[in-house]
Amino acid sequence: MKRYLRRITMSLLCFLSLGLQAQERSIQEDYWLDKYLSVSYPLKSIHITSSYGTRIDPFTGKPKLHNGIDLSAKYEKVFAMFDGKISKAGYDPVSGNFITLQAGNYTISYCHLSHILVPQSRPVQAGTPIALTGSSGRSSAPHL
């Protein structure tokens, strides 16, 4: 009888252990699913007008490194791409009105804005409107 009870007890412990592992796996899957769903495009529609890398500078006509990606946009809402915190917001002669979003190990800069909607140090969620696109700073046309 003791041997039988011991087998049942061991079986129950194994079953409970598997249940806890499955629950932990479910929690991890929920975490990553929430993270995946908390990603947003920065604009309602995406059309790249200039990619990262060397290009002809529109002001000098000479090859120069373009340190970003330009997206076509004319005074449209800009959305936070990830949950995070506005680490910087201000003006720079090259970037114009800008916002820097810190999302964990990632830093996203939104430049050439016409209007900033959220102040520095404000936490934001993915999809939150944070600014309006524009043509401030060293820019030849409205874009992000």
DRENTORDO-559652 format. One line per field, with one value per atom (N, C-alpha, C): x, y, z; residue number from 1; residue in three letters. Coordinates in nm, 4 decimals. Layout:
BEGIN
xx X, ... .
yy Y, ... .
zz Z, ... .
kolza NUM, ... .
baro ala, ... .
END
This chain:
BEGIN
xx 0.0816, 0.0000, 0.0861, 0.1953, 0.2834, 0.3468, 0.3871, 0.4490, 0.3494, 0.2250, 0.1198, 0.0979, 0.0912, 0.0727, 0.1928, 0.3102, 0.4307, 0.4264, 0.3857, 0.3743, 0.2727, 0.1605, 0.0573, 0.1114, 0.1807, 0.2385, 0.3409, 0.4271, 0.5279, 0.4608, 0.3574, 0.2841, 0.2218, 0.1631, 0.1023, 0.2077, 0.3230, 0.4305, 0.4789, 0.4950, 0.5352, 0.4297, 0.3038, 0.1942, 0.1922, 0.2078, 0.2101, 0.3302, 0.4448, 0.5647, 0.5441, 0.4863, 0.4573, 0.3585, 0.2601, 0.1622, 0.2275, 0.3225, 0.3937, 0.4805, 0.5476, 0.6300, 0.5428, 0.4271, 0.3354, 0.2859, 0.2584, 0.2121, 0.3227, 0.4477, 0.5599, 0.5766, 0.5652, 0.5765, 0.4657, 0.3441, 0.2303, 0.2540, 0.3104, 0.3404, 0.4440, 0.5481, 0.6500, 0.5895, 0.5047, 0.4402, 0.3519, 0.2769, 0.1926, 0.2781, 0.3934, 0.4831, 0.5277, 0.5748, 0.6251, 0.5123, 0.3956, 0.2808, 0.2426, 0.2401, 0.2121, 0.3176, 0.4445, 0.5512, 0.5344, 0.5006, 0.4821, 0.3653, 0.2579, 0.1404, 0.1611, 0.2643, 0.2893, 0.3931, 0.3812, 0.4654, 0.3736, 0.4126, 0.3295, 0.4145, 0.3539, 0.4204, 0.4283, 0.5298, 0.5395, 0.4403, 0.3883, 0.2914, 0.1793, 0.0679, -0.0433, -0.0037, 0.0763, 0.1260, 0.2753, 0.3449, 0.4907, 0.5338, 0.6057, 0.6673, 0.8065, 0.9098, 1.0478, 1.0893, 1.1329, 1.1791, 1.3314, 1.3988, 1.5444, 1.5885, 1.6736, 1.7163, 1.8470, 1.8854, 2.0106, 2.1281, 2.2331, 2.3555, 2.4004, 2.4997, 2.5533, 2.4541, 2.4313, 2.3408, 2.3916, 2.3333, 2.3663, 2.2937, 2.3696, 2.3119, 2.2283, 2.1017, 2.0164, 2.0604, 2.1452, 2.1900, 2.3224, 2.4147, 2.5479, 2.5651, 2.4828, 2.4969, 2.6120, 2.6739, 2.7874, 2.7460, 2.8171, 2.7854, 2.8089, 2.7159, 2.7263, 2.6459, 2.6903, 2.6193, 2.4878, 2.3788, 2.2470, 2.2233, 2.2193, 2.2164, 2.0741, 1.9850, 1.8472, 1.7684, 1.6392, 1.5466, 1.4404, 1.4171, 1.3138, 1.1850, 1.0752, 0.9430, 0.8579, 0.7905, 0.7051, 0.5908, 0.5716, 0.4631, 0.4502, 0.3287, 0.3040, 0.2167, 0.2833, 0.2160, 0.1132, 0.1576, 0.0734, 0.1135, 0.0244, 0.0548, 0.1675, 0.2562, 0.3645, 0.3312, 0.3457, 0.3107, 0.4347, 0.4322, 0.5394, 0.5414, 0.6596, 0.6708, 0.6685, 0.7149, 0.7214, 0.6752, 0.6437, 0.6240, 0.7595, 0.7627, 0.8899, 0.8726, 0.9800, 0.9826, 1.0496, 0.9951, 1.0569, 1.1815, 1.2992, 1.4231, 1.4725, 1.4405, 1.4777, 1.3697, 1.3505, 1.2611, 1.3169, 1.3337, 1.3914, 1.4135, 1.5123, 1.5453, 1.6949, 1.7311, 1.8708, 1.8778, 1.9846, 1.9910, 1.9803, 2.0248, 2.0157, 1.8843, 1.8519, 1.7312, 1.6047, 1.6179, 1.5017, 1.4355, 1.3033, 1.2299, 1.2386, 1.2788, 1.2976, 1.2491, 1.2222, 1.1903, 1.2763, 1.3304, 1.4018, 1.3241, 1.2846, 1.2107, 1.3051, 1.3117, 1.3915, 1.2973, 1.3169, 1.2338, 1.3254, 1.3529, 1.4474, 1.5851, 1.6448, 1.7774, 1.7717, 1.6525, 1.6368, 1.6127, 1.6730, 1.6532, 1.6030, 1.4896, 1.4301, 1.4227, 1.4754, 1.4700, 1.3702, 1.2866, 1.1879, 1.2304, 1.2646, 1.3224, 1.2397, 1.2727, 1.2125, 1.0641, 1.0268, 0.8867, 0.8390, 0.7099, 0.6538, 0.6017, 0.5609, 0.5057, 0.5277, 0.5720, 0.5921, 0.4713, 0.4097, 0.2874, 0.3099, 0.4251, 0.4511, 0.5829, 0.5876, 0.7105, 0.8148, 0.9367, 1.0463, 1.0103, 1.0592, 1.0401, 0.9018, 0.8161, 0.6811, 0.6849, 0.6277, 0.6144, 0.5040, 0.5248, 0.4251, 0.4074, 0.2932, 0.2669, 0.2729, 0.3040, 0.3077, 0.1738, 0.1797, 0.0584, 0.0107, 0.0743, 0.0374, 0.0876, 0.0026, 0.0515, 0.1503, 0.2697, 0.3731, 0.4152, 0.3822, 0.4268, 0.3526, 0.3834, 0.3365, 0.4594, 0.4571, 0.5711, 0.5824, 0.6974, 0.7202, 0.8457, 0.9051, 1.0241, 1.1213, 1.1327, 1.2226, 1.3666, 1.4613, 1.6027, 1.6541, 1.7509, 1.8118, 1.7254, 1.6222, 1.5229, 1.4821, 1.4580, 1.4161, 1.2662, 1.1958, 1.0507, 0.9950, 0.8636, 0.8057, 0.8238, 0.8656, 0.8841, 0.9124, 0.9304, 0.9743, 1.1046 .
yy -0.1194, 0.0000, 0.1260, 0.1230, 0.2388, 0.2648, 0.1569, 0.1693, 0.2324, 0.1920, 0.2438, 0.3937, 0.4330, 0.5736, 0.6574, 0.5969, 0.6691, 0.6961, 0.5977, 0.6175, 0.7267, 0.7248, 0.8277, 0.9651, 0.9744, 1.1012, 1.1514, 1.0631, 1.1009, 1.1454, 1.0764, 1.1134, 1.2514, 1.2768, 1.4081, 1.5180, 1.4935, 1.5926, 1.6221, 1.5179, 1.5369, 1.6176, 1.5834, 1.6530, 1.8003, 1.8273, 1.9659, 2.0408, 1.9745, 2.0363, 2.0735, 1.9819, 2.0116, 2.1269, 2.1304, 2.2394, 2.3733, 2.3780, 2.5028, 2.5457, 2.4500, 2.4820, 2.5371, 2.4769, 2.5247, 2.6643, 2.6896, 2.8218, 2.9255, 2.8916, 2.9825, 3.0097, 2.9062, 2.9217, 3.0128, 2.9965, 3.0790, 3.2251, 3.2482, 3.3850, 3.4471, 3.3705, 3.4223, 3.4525, 3.3635, 3.3861, 3.5097, 3.5275, 3.6464, 3.7723, 3.7667, 3.8820, 3.9235, 3.8262, 3.8587, 3.8968, 3.8390, 3.8779, 4.0224, 4.0600, 4.1990, 4.2927, 4.2514, 4.3348, 4.3499, 4.2422, 4.2474, 4.3384, 4.3291, 4.4110, 4.5566, 4.5862, 4.7238, 4.7896, 4.7637, 4.8270, 4.8989, 5.0206, 5.1006, 5.1596, 5.1777, 5.2549, 5.3996, 5.4747, 5.6141, 5.7062, 5.6617, 5.7391, 5.6473, 5.7054, 5.6222, 5.5428, 5.6016, 5.5284, 5.5544, 5.4549, 5.4613, 5.4640, 5.5702, 5.5794, 5.6390, 5.5572, 5.6025, 5.6894, 5.8115, 5.9028, 5.9108, 5.8714, 5.8677, 5.7683, 5.6747, 5.5707, 5.6101, 5.5293, 5.5481, 5.5203, 5.5990, 5.5737, 5.6958, 5.6761, 5.7857, 5.8223, 5.9521, 6.0037, 6.1408, 6.1960, 6.3316, 6.4283, 6.5121, 6.6100, 6.7109, 6.7332, 6.8243, 6.9708, 7.0063, 7.1447, 7.1717, 7.0722, 7.0929, 7.0242, 6.9239, 6.8478, 6.7483, 6.7304, 6.6392, 6.5157, 6.4023, 6.2821, 6.3066, 6.2583, 6.2759, 6.1650, 6.1231, 6.0213, 6.0787, 6.0107, 6.0456, 5.9509, 6.0066, 5.9277, 5.8995, 5.8657, 5.8364, 5.7847, 5.7738, 5.7334, 5.8413, 5.8955, 5.9969, 5.9314, 5.9691, 5.9194, 6.0364, 6.0167, 6.1205, 6.1515, 6.2805, 6.3210, 6.4732, 6.5208, 6.6655, 6.7049, 6.7439, 6.7941, 6.6953, 6.5695, 6.4600, 6.4227, 6.3525, 6.3040, 6.2009, 6.2101, 6.1134, 6.0318, 5.8988, 5.8098, 5.7467, 5.7285, 5.6564, 5.5135, 5.4654, 5.3317, 5.2223, 5.2523, 5.1554, 5.2213, 5.1399, 5.1920, 5.2429, 5.3595, 5.4128, 5.5468, 5.6247, 5.7542, 5.8551, 5.9741, 6.0807, 6.1251, 6.0884, 6.1213, 6.2614, 6.3097, 6.4461, 6.5021, 6.6324, 6.7039, 6.8447, 6.8940, 7.0267, 7.0663, 7.1561, 7.2057, 7.1919, 7.1577, 7.1437, 7.2008, 7.2728, 7.3333, 7.2332, 7.1101, 7.0085, 6.9321, 6.8800, 6.7983, 6.8810, 7.0097, 7.0950, 7.0577, 7.0725, 7.0270, 6.8747, 6.8178, 6.6728, 6.6164, 6.4863, 6.4085, 6.2829, 6.2430, 6.1163, 6.0282, 5.9109, 5.8144, 5.7036, 5.6784, 5.5688, 5.4544, 5.3411, 5.2225, 5.1057, 5.0862, 4.9827, 5.0151, 4.9245, 4.9463, 5.0210, 5.0572, 5.1229, 5.2721, 5.3507, 5.4950, 5.5306, 5.5995, 5.6390, 5.7909, 5.8515, 5.9968, 6.0329, 6.1291, 6.1827, 6.3272, 6.3610, 6.4919, 6.5710, 6.7004, 6.7958, 6.8192, 6.8122, 6.8229, 6.9677, 6.9860, 7.1207, 7.1530, 7.0493, 7.0719, 6.9478, 6.9674, 6.8592, 6.8554, 6.7383, 6.7251, 6.6768, 6.6142, 6.5611, 6.6169, 6.6477, 6.7034, 6.5963, 6.6429, 6.5544, 6.4848, 6.3639, 6.2792, 6.2161, 6.2374, 6.1807, 6.0371, 5.9425, 5.8061, 5.8022, 5.7228, 5.7107, 5.5635, 5.5337, 5.3981, 5.3980, 5.2829, 5.2691, 5.3141, 5.3952, 5.4436, 5.5786, 5.6318, 5.7626, 5.8720, 5.9686, 6.0815, 6.1635, 6.1874, 6.2599, 6.3900, 6.4059, 6.5254, 6.5369, 6.6453, 6.6635, 6.6782, 6.6145, 6.6241, 6.7670, 6.7983, 6.9326, 6.9410, 7.0607, 7.0851, 7.1750, 7.1528, 7.2366, 7.1854, 7.2729, 7.2355, 7.2300, 7.1433, 7.1284, 7.0333, 7.0900, 7.0111, 7.0863, 7.0111, 7.0760, 7.0648, 6.9855, 6.9681, 6.9000, 6.9089, 6.8406, 6.6881, 6.6272, 6.4820, 6.4437, 6.3158, 6.2664, 6.1937 .
zz 0.0000, 0.0000, 0.0000, 0.0832, 0.0881, -0.0486, -0.1144, -0.2458, -0.3439, -0.3380, -0.4249, -0.3978, -0.2691, -0.2317, -0.2758, -0.2643, -0.3063, -0.4574, -0.5382, -0.6830, -0.7170, -0.6461, -0.6701, -0.6328, -0.5196, -0.4757, -0.5778, -0.6246, -0.7245, -0.8540, -0.8936, -1.0153, -1.0005, -0.8835, -0.8594, -0.8608, -0.7988, -0.7984, -0.9400, -1.0210, -1.1606, -1.2364, -1.2137, -1.2801, -1.2402, -1.1077, -1.0602, -1.1163, -1.1220, -1.1778, -1.3244, -1.4009, -1.5418, -1.5541, -1.4629, -1.4640, -1.4374, -1.3416, -1.3120, -1.4294, -1.4942, -1.6108, -1.7234, -1.7432, -1.8470, -1.8127, -1.6837, -1.6418, -1.6639, -1.6281, -1.6515, -1.8003, -1.8827, -2.0277, -2.0786, -2.0257, -2.0655, -2.0279, -1.9084, -1.8650, -1.9572, -1.9941, -2.0866, -2.2227, -2.2729, -2.4025, -2.3970, -2.2874, -2.2718, -2.2706, -2.2014, -2.1953, -2.3353, -2.4146, -2.5476, -2.6427, -2.6250, -2.7061, -2.6769, -2.5486, -2.5117, -2.5696, -2.5642, -2.6203, -2.7711, -2.8388, -2.9841, -3.0194, -2.9419, -2.9706, -2.9322, -2.8532, -2.8133, -2.9042, -3.0330, -3.1335, -3.2311, -3.2697, -3.3590, -3.4709, -3.5866, -3.6916, -3.6453, -3.6878, -3.6454, -3.7185, -3.8322, -3.9105, -3.9563, -3.9997, -4.0482, -4.1713, -4.2589, -4.3758, -4.3890, -4.4400, -4.4487, -4.5952, -4.6308, -4.7627, -4.7419, -4.7644, -4.7441, -4.8615, -4.8294, -4.9341, -4.9401, -4.8314, -4.8303, -4.7241, -4.7635, -4.6691, -4.6004, -4.5032, -4.4299, -4.5231, -4.5093, -4.5857, -4.6636, -4.7460, -4.8256, -4.9354, -4.9499, -5.0530, -5.0954, -5.1988, -5.2404, -5.1482, -5.0795, -4.9878, -5.0672, -5.0288, -5.1054, -5.0976, -4.9999, -4.9856, -5.0558, -5.0532, -5.1116, -5.2464, -5.2767, -5.4003, -5.3967, -5.2791, -5.2647, -5.1841, -5.2046, -5.1260, -4.9764, -4.8950, -4.7500, -4.6824, -4.5633, -4.4873, -4.4362, -4.4670, -4.4124, -4.2958, -4.1761, -4.0537, -4.0055, -4.0976, -4.0599, -4.1787, -4.1600, -4.2658, -4.2739, -4.3916, -4.4102, -4.4570, -4.3911, -4.4268, -4.4758, -4.5856, -4.6425, -4.5458, -4.5138, -4.4242, -4.4271, -4.4415, -4.4434, -4.3256, -4.2157, -4.0961, -4.0423, -4.0301, -3.9812, -3.8386, -3.7685, -3.6336, -3.6388, -3.5412, -3.5229, -3.3984, -3.4076, -3.2975, -3.2360, -3.1032, -3.0353, -3.0893, -3.1269, -3.1846, -3.0776, -2.9576, -2.8485, -2.7191, -2.6194, -2.4850, -2.4381, -2.3773, -2.3302, -2.2634, -2.2654, -2.1993, -2.2922, -2.2978, -2.3771, -2.3007, -2.3525, -2.2822, -2.3159, -2.4370, -2.4767, -2.5678, -2.5595, -2.6498, -2.6603, -2.7815, -2.7954, -2.9394, -2.9592, -3.0929, -3.1145, -3.2375, -3.2787, -3.4207, -3.4578, -3.5915, -3.7073, -3.6877, -3.7932, -3.7842, -3.6673, -3.6487, -3.6371, -3.6122, -3.5905, -3.4594, -3.4530, -3.3347, -3.3343, -3.2200, -3.2149, -3.0824, -3.0845, -2.9651, -2.9704, -2.8561, -2.8443, -2.7468, -2.7943, -2.7141, -2.6701, -2.5392, -2.4853, -2.4527, -2.5191, -2.4983, -2.4651, -2.3381, -2.2978, -2.3516, -2.4297, -2.4882, -2.6205, -2.6665, -2.7952, -2.7777, -2.8677, -2.8708, -3.0098, -3.0151, -3.1427, -3.1453, -3.2521, -3.2674, -3.3760, -3.3459, -3.4404, -3.4652, -3.5905, -3.6198, -3.7204, -3.7313, -3.8255, -3.7964, -3.6696, -3.6288, -3.6352, -3.6597, -3.6551, -3.5153, -3.4421, -3.3088, -3.2226, -3.0990, -3.0035, -2.9105, -2.8965, -2.8173, -2.6741, -2.6465, -2.5119, -2.4588, -2.3298, -2.2722, -2.2416, -2.2200, -2.1804, -2.0490, -2.0312, -1.9122, -1.9033, -2.0014, -1.9977, -2.0470, -1.9706, -2.0226, -2.1284, -2.2326, -2.3396, -2.3745, -2.4330, -2.4805, -2.6321, -2.6894, -2.8350, -2.8920, -2.9980, -3.0624, -3.0119, -2.9069, -2.8532, -2.9477, -2.9864, -3.0661, -2.9830, -3.0386, -2.9632, -3.0306, -3.1602, -3.2320, -3.3652, -3.4378, -3.5749, -3.6638, -3.7794, -3.8715, -3.9230, -3.9780, -4.0287, -4.1123, -4.1125, -4.1932, -4.1168, -3.9858, -3.9046, -3.9167, -3.8839, -3.8902, -4.0320, -4.0567, -4.1899, -4.2725, -4.3321, -4.4049, -4.5303, -4.6376, -4.7628, -4.7894, -4.7084, -4.7250, -4.6007, -4.5776, -4.4615, -4.4722, -4.3615, -4.3548, -4.2117, -4.1865, -4.0562, -4.0788 .
kolza 1, 1, 1, 2, 2, 2, 3, 3, 3, 4, 4, 4, 5, 5, 5, 6, 6, 6, 7, 7, 7, 8, 8, 8, 9, 9, 9, 10, 10, 10, 11, 11, 11, 12, 12, 12, 13, 13, 13, 14, 14, 14, 15, 15, 15, 16, 16, 16, 17, 17, 17, 18, 18, 18, 19, 19, 19, 20, 20, 20, 21, 21, 21, 22, 22, 22, 23, 23, 23, 24, 24, 24, 25, 25, 25, 26, 26, 26, 27, 27, 27, 28, 28, 28, 29, 29, 29, 30, 30, 30, 31, 31, 31, 32, 32, 32, 33, 33, 33, 34, 34, 34, 35, 35, 35, 36, 36, 36, 37, 37, 37, 38, 38, 38, 39, 39, 39, 40, 40, 40, 41, 41, 41, 42, 42, 42, 43, 43, 43, 44, 44, 44, 45, 45, 45, 46, 46, 46, 47, 47, 47, 48, 48, 48, 49, 49, 49, 50, 50, 50, 51, 51, 51, 52, 52, 52, 53, 53, 53, 54, 54, 54, 55, 55, 55, 56, 56, 56, 57, 57, 57, 58, 58, 58, 59, 59, 59, 60, 60, 60, 61, 61, 61, 62, 62, 62, 63, 63, 63, 64, 64, 64, 65, 65, 65, 66, 66, 66, 67, 67, 67, 68, 68, 68, 69, 69, 69, 70, 70, 70, 71, 71, 71, 72, 72, 72, 73, 73, 73, 74, 74, 74, 75, 75, 75, 76, 76, 76, 77, 77, 77, 78, 78, 78, 79, 79, 79, 80, 80, 80, 81, 81, 81, 82, 82, 82, 83, 83, 83, 84, 84, 84, 85, 85, 85, 86, 86, 86, 87, 87, 87, 88, 88, 88, 89, 89, 89, 90, 90, 90, 91, 91, 91, 92, 92, 92, 93, 93, 93, 94, 94, 94, 95, 95, 95, 96, 96, 96, 97, 97, 97, 98, 98, 98, 99, 99, 99, 100, 100, 100, 101, 101, 101, 102, 102, 102, 103, 103, 103, 104, 104, 104, 105, 105, 105, 106, 106, 106, 107, 107, 107, 108, 108, 108, 109, 109, 109, 110, 110, 110, 111, 111, 111, 112, 112, 112, 113, 113, 113, 114, 114, 114, 115, 115, 115, 116, 116, 116, 117, 117, 117, 118, 118, 118, 119, 119, 119, 120, 120, 120, 121, 121, 121, 122, 122, 122, 123, 123, 123, 124, 124, 124, 125, 125, 125, 126, 126, 126, 127, 127, 127, 128, 128, 128, 129, 129, 129, 130, 130, 130, 131, 131, 131, 132, 132, 132, 133, 133, 133, 134, 134, 134, 135, 135, 135, 136, 136, 136, 137, 137, 137, 138, 138, 138, 139, 139, 139, 140, 140, 140, 141, 141, 141, 142, 142, 142, 143, 143, 143, 144, 144, 144 .
baro met, met, met, lys, lys, lys, arg, arg, arg, tyr, tyr, tyr, leu, leu, leu, arg, arg, arg, arg, arg, arg, ile, ile, ile, thr, thr, thr, met, met, met, ser, ser, ser, leu, leu, leu, leu, leu, leu, cys, cys, cys, phe, phe, phe, leu, leu, leu, ser, ser, ser, leu, leu, leu, gly, gly, gly, leu, leu, leu, gln, gln, gln, ala, ala, ala, gln, gln, gln, glu, glu, glu, arg, arg, arg, ser, ser, ser, ile, ile, ile, gln, gln, gln, glu, glu, glu, asp, asp, asp, tyr, tyr, tyr, trp, trp, trp, leu, leu, leu, asp, asp, asp, lys, lys, lys, tyr, tyr, tyr, leu, leu, leu, ser, ser, ser, val, val, val, ser, ser, ser, tyr, tyr, tyr, pro, pro, pro, leu, leu, leu, lys, lys, lys, ser, ser, ser, ile, ile, ile, his, his, his, ile, ile, ile, thr, thr, thr, ser, ser, ser, ser, ser, ser, tyr, tyr, tyr, gly, gly, gly, thr, thr, thr, arg, arg, arg, ile, ile, ile, asp, asp, asp, pro, pro, pro, phe, phe, phe, thr, thr, thr, gly, gly, gly, lys, lys, lys, pro, pro, pro, lys, lys, lys, leu, leu, leu, his, his, his, asn, asn, asn, gly, gly, gly, ile, ile, ile, asp, asp, asp, leu, leu, leu, ser, ser, ser, ala, ala, ala, lys, lys, lys, tyr, tyr, tyr, glu, glu, glu, lys, lys, lys, val, val, val, phe, phe, phe, ala, ala, ala, met, met, met, phe, phe, phe, asp, asp, asp, gly, gly, gly, lys, lys, lys, ile, ile, ile, ser, ser, ser, lys, lys, lys, ala, ala, ala, gly, gly, gly, tyr, tyr, tyr, asp, asp, asp, pro, pro, pro, val, val, val, ser, ser, ser, gly, gly, gly, asn, asn, asn, phe, phe, phe, ile, ile, ile, thr, thr, thr, leu, leu, leu, gln, gln, gln, ala, ala, ala, gly, gly, gly, asn, asn, asn, tyr, tyr, tyr, thr, thr, thr, ile, ile, ile, ser, ser, ser, tyr, tyr, tyr, cys, cys, cys, his, his, his, leu, leu, leu, ser, ser, ser, his, his, his, ile, ile, ile, leu, leu, leu, val, val, val, pro, pro, pro, gln, gln, gln, ser, ser, ser, arg, arg, arg, pro, pro, pro, val, val, val, gln, gln, gln, ala, ala, ala, gly, gly, gly, thr, thr, thr, pro, pro, pro, ile, ile, ile, ala, ala, ala, leu, leu, leu, thr, thr, thr, gly, gly, gly, ser, ser, ser, ser, ser, ser, gly, gly, gly, arg, arg, arg, ser, ser, ser, ser, ser, ser, ala, ala, ala, pro, pro, pro, his, his, his, leu, leu, leu .
END
